[in-house]
Amino acid sequence: MYYRILFCILNEYKLYIVIHITKFQLIVAMQPLPWLLLAAAVVGLEGCARQADVSTPAPPPVVEEVLTADVAGRQENAWSSGARIDWGHVAPGGSNSASNRGTTSITTSGSSGNSGSRGTSGSGGTSGSGGNSGSVSGITPQPVSRSELRDLSEELFRLDVNAVGSLVTLAPQGRTSSASDVDNAPNKLFASVSPRAFSGPTYERLLALLDHYEATVTVAERDTPQERQEQNAFLDAIMSTSIMARTQDFLRAKGFISGSLKDTLREIWFTPYSRSRRTVGSSGFEHVFVGETKSGEVSGFHNWINFYRQEQLGKLDYFGHMRTVDLGEQADIILLKFKWEDETKPFGSMFVGTSPELDMALFTVCFYARPGLNCPIELAGNRLNIKTYQQTYRGHQYIGTAFPNI
C-alpha cells in the first residue's frame, strides 16, 4: 500500500525523479525530500490510499448452462462402439488448414456447420444451404427434437412407394466379425432380385451414375458434361417423389435450407473434394452410394443397389454379417463384412430394398439435424440411428459419409 501511496504522490506533485541504473545497483534520487515526507503525511491517505484500499471486485458467478432435452439428445452416444463406426471416412492426419492446401477434414461436432450462405465448388450448386449452424443467411436453424426426427423418418418410410424389399431375397448365411479372416458366407448375399426392382425411374437414373467413378480416392475424378447431365436427371427423378417434397418442406421450415432442395442435394452430395494427397477424387455421393478404396480398405459403400450390381459382376465377395434388422416386407438393414476391388471392408452397414430417394432423404436430414452424432430415426416401429459426418473442403461442408448405425 505504501508503495502505491508514494507513487501516486510523486505523480500528483510532479516531483523530479532521477533514476540511474547500473549493472549492480539502482539509485533513486528524489528532490525535494522534505516535501515528499510532508505530502505523504497530509494527503497520502485521503487520495492515493483510497485507491490502494479499494477491494478488487469479485468476478461474476459462473452460470451453469442447463441443457434442454433436445441438446442432451444431441450429446448422447456421440461416439458409438468401434464395431459400429465406419472409420473409412477419416481424413488424412496433420494440419487442418484445408482452405490453404486444398485438403479436407471431418467435422464431428454437433454444433459445427457453415456460417452464412455459400456457393459451390466444382459441380455448380447454388447458395442457401449449409451445415447445422446458420445454414440460411440471416436465419438461425430451429432445434429438431428426437421425436420430430422419429416422426419424420417414419413418415418418409411410409411414403416410400418405390421400395422393393418384397422383390429382394437375402441370404445372410454365417455370422462374422471385423477381425475374422474366415469367409463365413460361401454364397452371395443376394439370393434373388426381381428385374422389376430396378425398373423405376429413380433406380434407372441411379444405375446410370454408377459407372462414372474411380474407386481409389487418390485418382482424380473427371467431371464431364455427360456426368453432370446424368446427375441432373437423377436429381429431377428423386425430386418428383413425395419423399423429397416432404423433406424439402421440413428442411425449409427448420431453417436449414432456402430455395430448392435439388440445388442443395447437388451441392452437398455431388461437389467433388479431396480425401487424400490433395487429389480431388471423392464426393459424398461416390463415398456412400458407390464406394471407394483408401489406405488398403474399402471406404464408404453404403448402398445396396451397387452392392448387388458388384456382386453380380463378380467383383464383390460377401464374407458374412454381424447383425440384421427386419423392417417388414419393405426393407431390411444389415451390418456386414465383404471384399471389393481386392480390398476388405471389415464392417459396414446399408439399407436393403429402400429406394434411392429414401436413403438420400434420411441421410440429408441427419446431415443437417445431427452432424457427427447419432441421429435418432424410426422405421416400421424400429428405433435406430443414422450416423453422418461432414467433410470440410475449402471452407465448405459436404456429405462425408452416411450410414445406418445398427
PENOR-V251267 format. One record per pair of residues at least 12 apart in sequence whose C-alpha atoms are under 6 Angstrom apart, sorted by the first residue. I is the first residue (numbers start at 1). J is the second residue. D is the distance in Angstrom with one decimal. If there is no record, write none. Layout:
# PENOR-V251267
{{I:J:D} {I:J:D}}
This chain:
# PENOR-V251267
{{1:52:5.7} {5:44:5.8} {5:48:5.2} {5:49:5.8} {8:48:5.8} {16:31:5.9} {17:30:5.2} {70:145:5.2} {78:373:4.9} {88:299:4.4} {91:105:5.4} {91:275:5.7} {98:393:6.0} {98:394:5.4} {99:394:4.0} {99:395:5.8} {102:278:5.7} {103:274:5.8} {103:278:5.2} {104:274:6.0} {104:275:5.9} {104:392:5.4} {104:393:4.8} {105:391:5.8} {105:392:5.1} {106:390:5.7} {106:391:4.7} {106:392:5.9} {107:390:5.1} {108:372:4.2} {109:372:5.8} {110:371:5.4} {110:372:5.8} {113:131:3.7} {113:132:4.7} {113:133:4.6} {114:130:5.4} {114:131:4.8} {114:133:6.0} {115:133:6.0} {115:134:4.9} {116:134:5.4} {116:135:5.7} {116:136:6.0} {116:137:4.6} {117:136:5.5} {117:137:5.0} {122:271:5.5} {123:271:5.1} {125:263:5.3} {125:266:5.6} {125:267:4.6} {126:263:5.8} {128:257:5.9} {128:258:5.5} {129:257:4.9} {129:264:5.7} {131:368:5.8} {132:368:5.0} {135:256:5.2} {136:257:5.7} {141:254:5.6} {141:255:4.4} {141:256:5.5} {142:254:5.1} {149:377:5.7} {150:377:4.3} {150:378:4.8} {153:377:5.7} {153:378:5.9} {154:378:5.4} {154:379:5.1} {156:243:5.7} {159:243:5.9} {162:355:5.7} {163:330:5.9} {163:353:5.7} {163:354:4.7} {163:355:5.0} {164:197:5.7} {164:353:4.9} {165:329:5.6} {165:330:4.4} {165:331:4.6} {165:353:4.0} {166:329:5.2} {167:193:5.8} {167:194:5.4} {168:193:4.6} {169:191:5.5} {169:192:5.2} {170:189:5.7} {170:190:4.8} {170:191:5.3} {171:189:5.0} {171:190:6.0} {171:191:5.6} {172:189:5.8} {173:185:5.5} {174:320:5.4} {175:320:5.3} {175:321:4.9} {175:322:5.5} {176:320:5.4} {176:321:5.6} {176:322:5.7} {178:346:4.5} {178:347:5.7} {183:319:4.6} {184:319:5.4} {184:320:5.3} {185:319:5.0} {185:320:5.1} {202:237:5.4} {202:238:5.9} {205:234:4.9} {215:292:4.5} {215:293:5.6} {216:292:5.8} {216:293:4.9} {217:281:4.9} {217:282:5.9} {218:276:5.9} {218:279:5.8} {219:281:5.5} {220:279:5.7} {220:280:5.2} {220:281:4.2} {221:281:4.9} {238:357:5.4} {248:261:5.6} {268:398:4.4} {268:399:5.6} {269:284:4.7} {269:285:5.0} {269:399:5.8} {270:283:5.7} {270:285:5.8} {271:283:6.0} {284:399:4.6} {284:400:5.5} {287:300:4.9} {288:300:5.2} {288:301:5.1} {288:302:5.1} {289:301:5.9} {289:302:5.9} {289:303:4.9} {297:343:5.1} {297:344:5.1} {297:345:5.9} {298:343:5.7} {298:344:5.6} {298:345:4.8} {302:349:6.0} {302:350:4.8} {303:350:5.7} {304:352:5.4} {316:339:5.7} {316:340:4.6} {317:338:5.6} {317:339:5.1} {318:338:4.4} {319:337:5.4} {319:338:5.0} {320:336:5.9} {320:337:5.8} {321:335:5.8} {321:336:4.0} {322:335:5.5} {322:336:5.6} {323:335:5.2} {327:380:5.7} {331:352:5.5} {331:353:4.6} {331:354:5.8} {332:351:5.9} {332:352:5.1} {333:350:5.8} {333:351:4.5} {333:352:5.8} {334:349:5.5} {334:350:5.8} {335:348:5.5} {335:349:4.3} {336:348:5.6} {363:402:5.9} {367:388:5.6} {371:388:5.7} {371:389:5.7} {372:388:5.5} {372:389:4.8} {374:386:5.8} {374:387:5.2} {385:405:5.3} {386:403:5.7} {386:404:4.4} {386:405:5.1} {387:402:5.6} {387:403:5.6} {387:405:5.9} {388:401:5.5} {388:402:4.2} {389:401:5.4}}
